[in-house]
Amino acid sequence: MALKRTAWRFWQAHLDPRKLVFLDETGASTKMTRTHGRAACGARVVDRVPHGHWKTTTFLGALRAEGMTAPLGSMAR
């Protein structure tokens, strides 16, 4: 295993950072709505949450040395 780590460090030193692309995917869903809240003492928390119409938003992005490229978002039902 140590030999592989040494080889990786050697190979990594020769990488061109301008050619690297890191992909990241993130998302949010209405199922992530909080079920509890905080209010002043003696007051109630009143708010709306979606019921039965769950929606998910996904975002995929490519990060390069110059910045974010190729952002792609989608809305799923």
Contact map, one row per residue, 1 for C-alpha under 8 A:
11111000000000000000000000000000000000000000000000000000000000000000000000000
11111100000000000000000000000000000000000000000000000000000000000000000000000
11111110000000000000000000000000000000000000000000000000000000000000000000000
11111111000000000000000000000000000000000000000000000000000000000000000000000
11111111100000000000000000000000000000000000000000000000000000000000000000000
01111111110000000000000000000000000000000000000000000000000000000000000000000
00111111111000000000000000000000000000000000000000000000000000000000000000000
00011111111100000000000000000000000000000000000000000000000000000000000000000
00001111111110000000000000000000000000000000000000000000000000000000000000000
00000111111111000000000000000000000000000000000000000000000000000000000000000
00000011111111100000000000000000000000000000000000000000000000000000000000000
00000001111111100000000000000000000000000000000000000000000000000000000000000
00000000111111100000000000000000000000000000000000000000000000000000000000000
00000000011111110000000000000000000000000000000000000000000000000000000000000
00000000001111111000000000000000000000000000000000000000000000000000000000000
00000000000001111111000000000000000000000000000000000000000000000000000000000
00000000000000111111000000000000000000000000000000000000000000001000000000000
00000000000000011111000000000000000000000000000000000000000000011100000000000
00000000000000011111100000000000000000000000000000000000000000010000000000000
00000000000000011111110000000000000000000000000000000000000000011000000000000
00000000000000000011111000000000000000000000000000000000000001111000000000000
00000000000000000001111100000000000000000000000000000000000001110000000000000
00000000000000000000111110000000000000000000000000000000000111100000000000000
00000000000000000000011111000000000000000000000000000000000111100000000000000
00000000000000000000001111100000000000000000000000000000011110000000000000000
00000000000000000000000111110000000000000000000000000000011100000000000000000
00000000000000000000000011111000000000000000000000000001111000000000000000000
00000000000000000000000001111101000000000000000000000001110000000000000000000
00000000000000000000000000111111100000000000000000000111100000000000000000000
00000000000000000000000000011111100000000000000001000111000000000000000000000
00000000000000000000000000001111100000000000000000000110000000000000000000000
00000000000000000000000000011111110000000000000000000000000000000000000000000
00000000000000000000000000001111111000000000000010000000000000000000000000000
00000000000000000000000000000001111110000000000000000000000000000000000000000
00000000000000000000000000000000111110000000000000000000000000000000000000000
00000000000000000000000000000000011111000000000000000000000000000000000000000
00000000000000000000000000000000011111100000100000000000000000000000000000000
00000000000000000000000000000000000111110000100000000000000000000000000000000
00000000000000000000000000000000000011111111100000000000000000000000000000000
00000000000000000000000000000000000001111111000000000000000000000000000000000
00000000000000000000000000000000000000111110000000000000000000000000000000000
00000000000000000000000000000000000000111111000000000000000000000000000000000
00000000000000000000000000000000000000111111100000000000000000000000000000000
00000000000000000000000000000000000000110111110000000000000000000000000000000
00000000000000000000000000000000000011100011111000000000000000000000000000000
00000000000000000000000000000000000000000001111100000000000000000000000000000
00000000000000000000000000000000000000000000111110000000000000000000000000000
00000000000000000000000000000000000000000000011111000000000000000000000000000
00000000000000000000000000000000100000000000001111100000000000000000000000000
00000000000000000000000000000100000000000000000111111100000000000000000000000
00000000000000000000000000000000000000000000000011111100000000000000000000000
00000000000000000000000000000000000000000000000001111100000000000000000000000
00000000000000000000000000000000000000000000000001111110000000000000000000001
00000000000000000000000000001110000000000000000001111111000000000000000000001
00000000000000000000000000001110000000000000000000001111100000000000000000111
00000000000000000000000000111100000000000000000000000111110000000000000000111
00000000000000000000000000111000000000000000000000000011111000000000000011110
00000000000000000000000011110000000000000000000000000001111100000000000011110
00000000000000000000000011100000000000000000000000000000111110000000001111000
00000000000000000000001111000000000000000000000000000000011111000000001110000
00000000000000000000001110000000000000000000000000000000001111100001111100000
00000000000000000000111100000000000000000000000000000000000111110001111000000
00000000000000000000111100000000000000000000000000000000000011111111100000000
00000000000000000111110000000000000000000000000000000000000001111111100000000
00000000000000001101100000000000000000000000000000000000000000111110000000000
00000000000000000100000000000000000000000000000000000000000000111111000000000
00000000000000000000000000000000000000000000000000000000000000111111100000000
00000000000000000000000000000000000000000000000000000000000011110111111000000
00000000000000000000000000000000000000000000000000000000000011110011111000000
00000000000000000000000000000000000000000000000000000000000011000001111100000
00000000000000000000000000000000000000000000000000000000001111000001111110000
00000000000000000000000000000000000000000000000000000000001110000000011111000
00000000000000000000000000000000000000000000000000000000111100000000001111100
00000000000000000000000000000000000000000000000000000000111000000000000111110
00000000000000000000000000000000000000000000000000000011110000000000000011111
00000000000000000000000000000000000000000000000000000011110000000000000001111
00000000000000000000000000000000000000000000000000001111000000000000000000111
